[in-house]
Amino acid sequence: MRQLPLPIFAAATPSLDNYVAGANAEALEGVRSLALGRLKETIVYLWGAQGSGRSHLLRAAAGANPALVIADDVEALAEAAQQALFIAINLAREGGPAVLAAGNAPPAQLRLREDLRTRLGWGLVYQLKPLSDAEKAVHLRSEALRRGLTLSEEVVRYLLTHLPRDLASLHAVLDRLDRHSLARQRAVTLALVRDALSINDDD
């Protein structure tokens, strides 16, 4: 299935409140508790595939608690950065700032120095699961209603089939449809969607 190019718009600032949890409610609550200083554990590690919301949660937590030590994409850390994270985790266990880290695999499968892999598994480890298509459809309708738009099942199915399905891209689509619908004083139909996104295909 061909994915269509999507114009880039400014995305909403990631927050713990606008993270769509889906099956990740427990992880969200863990990160929220860490950011608010309510969590007994001082080390939290998140892992999951691209699009599961790892970076969103890290940016949101950093915004809620700038004192946190944040490390994203740990699988790509150079030696010096690995050493810095190793030290930060040790300090967190001794009463220093808490550590929130994320990567694309569980600690034991990361290609990092052994002592760092071990320490990343010391605290709470959460696997983040991407939203299902059904959950994305529910979220799209909810976000559309918040903007005063109503999306038919046909429109939702079309968006999920023809466009990138990460939430940032889908939110950008809603922003564009909102402006297009308002400018033309028309409801959001499939024809308006095609017009708004300059889509000309025969699918």
C-alpha positions in Angstrom: 0.0 0.0 0.0 1.4 3.4 -1.0 1.8 5.9 1.8 1.2 9.5 0.7 3.5 12.4 1.7 2.2 14.4 4.6 2.9 18.2 5.1 4.6 18.9 8.5 2.8 21.0 11.1 3.8 21.9 14.6 2.9 19.1 16.9 1.5 19.6 20.4 4.1 19.6 23.1 4.3 16.1 24.6 2.8 15.8 28.0 1.8 13.0 30.3 -1.8 14.0 29.8 -1.8 13.8 26.0 0.0 10.5 25.8 -2.4 7.9 24.4 -1.7 4.9 26.6 -3.7 2.1 25.0 -2.2 -1.0 26.5 0.5 1.1 28.2 -1.5 2.5 31.1 0.8 0.9 33.7 3.9 2.3 32.1 2.3 5.7 31.9 1.5 5.6 35.6 5.0 4.5 36.4 6.5 7.4 34.5 4.0 9.9 36.0 4.9 8.7 39.5 8.6 9.0 38.8 8.2 12.5 37.3 6.2 13.6 40.3 8.6 12.1 42.8 6.0 9.6 44.1 7.8 6.4 42.9 9.9 4.5 45.4 12.1 3.2 42.5 14.6 5.7 41.0 15.3 3.9 37.7 12.7 3.3 35.0 13.5 1.8 31.6 11.1 1.8 28.7 11.5 -0.3 25.6 9.4 -0.8 22.4 9.3 -0.4 18.7 9.3 2.9 16.9 5.9 4.6 17.3 5.2 3.1 20.7 5.6 6.5 22.4 9.0 6.1 24.1 10.3 9.6 23.2 6.9 11.2 23.9 7.0 9.8 27.5 10.6 10.9 28.0 10.0 14.4 26.8 6.8 14.7 28.8 8.6 13.5 32.0 11.5 15.9 31.4 9.0 18.7 31.1 7.3 17.7 34.3 10.5 17.2 36.2 13.6 18.8 34.7 15.8 17.2 37.5 15.3 13.8 35.9 18.2 12.2 34.1 16.8 11.3 30.6 18.4 8.9 28.2 16.6 8.1 24.9 17.7 5.5 22.3 20.3 4.0 24.6 21.1 1.4 22.0 22.9 4.1 20.1 24.9 5.6 23.0 28.6 6.0 22.4 31.1 4.9 25.0 31.3 8.2 26.8 27.5 8.5 27.0 27.3 4.9 28.3 29.7 5.8 31.0 27.7 8.9 31.9 24.5 6.9 32.1 26.3 4.2 34.2 27.3 6.9 36.7 23.9 8.5 36.8 22.2 5.2 37.6 24.7 4.6 40.4 24.0 8.1 41.8 20.2 7.5 41.5 20.5 4.4 43.8 22.4 6.6 46.3 19.8 9.3 46.5 20.7 11.3 43.4 18.3 12.4 40.6 16.1 9.6 39.2 16.9 8.1 35.8 14.4 7.5 33.0 15.8 5.7 30.0 14.4 4.2 26.8 15.6 1.9 24.0 14.5 -0.5 21.3 15.0 -3.7 23.2 14.9 -5.1 26.8 18.1 -4.5 28.8 19.5 -8.0 28.3 19.3 -7.6 24.5 21.0 -4.2 24.2 24.4 -4.1 22.7 25.9 -2.0 25.5 28.6 -2.6 28.1 27.5 -5.4 30.4 27.5 -3.4 33.6 25.2 -0.8 32.0 22.8 -3.5 30.7 22.6 -4.9 34.2 21.9 -1.5 35.8 19.2 -0.6 33.3 17.4 -3.7 34.5 17.8 -2.8 38.2 14.6 -0.7 38.3 11.2 -0.9 36.7 11.2 -2.1 33.1 8.2 -1.5 30.9 7.6 -2.7 27.4 5.6 -0.2 25.4 3.2 -1.6 22.8 2.0 0.4 19.8 -1.6 1.3 19.5 -3.8 -1.2 17.6 -5.6 0.1 14.5 -8.9 -0.1 16.5 -7.4 2.1 19.3 -6.0 4.6 16.7 -9.5 4.8 15.1 -11.1 5.5 18.5 -8.5 8.1 19.2 -8.9 9.8 15.8 -12.6 10.1 16.3 -12.2 11.5 19.8 -9.6 14.0 18.7 -11.8 15.0 15.8 -14.7 15.6 18.0 -12.6 17.7 20.3 -11.9 19.9 17.2 -15.6 19.9 16.3 -15.3 17.4 13.5 -17.1 14.2 12.8 -15.2 11.4 11.0 -17.1 8.7 9.3 -15.9 5.1 9.4 -14.9 5.5 5.7 -12.8 8.5 6.4 -11.0 6.9 9.4 -10.3 3.8 7.4 -8.9 5.8 4.5 -6.6 7.8 6.8 -5.3 4.7 8.5 -4.7 3.0 5.2 -3.2 5.8 3.1 -1.1 7.8 5.6 1.7 7.2 8.1 0.0 5.8 11.2 2.1 7.3 14.0 0.0 9.6 16.2 2.1 12.7 15.4 1.3 12.3 11.7 -2.4 11.6 12.3 -2.7 14.6 14.5 -1.1 16.7 11.8 -3.8 15.4 9.4 -6.6 16.4 11.8 -5.1 19.9 12.0 -5.1 20.2 8.2 -8.6 18.8 7.9 -9.9 21.1 10.6 -8.5 24.2 8.7 -9.7 22.9 5.3 -13.2 22.1 6.6 -13.5 25.5 8.3 -12.2 27.4 5.2 -14.7 25.7 2.9 -17.6 25.4 5.4 -17.9 21.7 4.6 -18.1 18.5 6.6 -15.2 16.1 6.5 -16.0 13.7 3.8 -13.7 11.5 1.8 -13.8 14.0 -1.0 -12.7 16.8 1.3 -9.9 14.6 2.7 -8.6 14.0 -0.8 -8.8 17.7 -1.6 -7.2 18.8 1.7 -4.3 16.5 1.3 -4.1 17.0 -2.5 -4.6 13.3 -3.0 -5.3 11.9 -6.4 -5.3 8.2 -6.5 -7.5 5.4 -7.7 -7.4 3.3 -4.5 
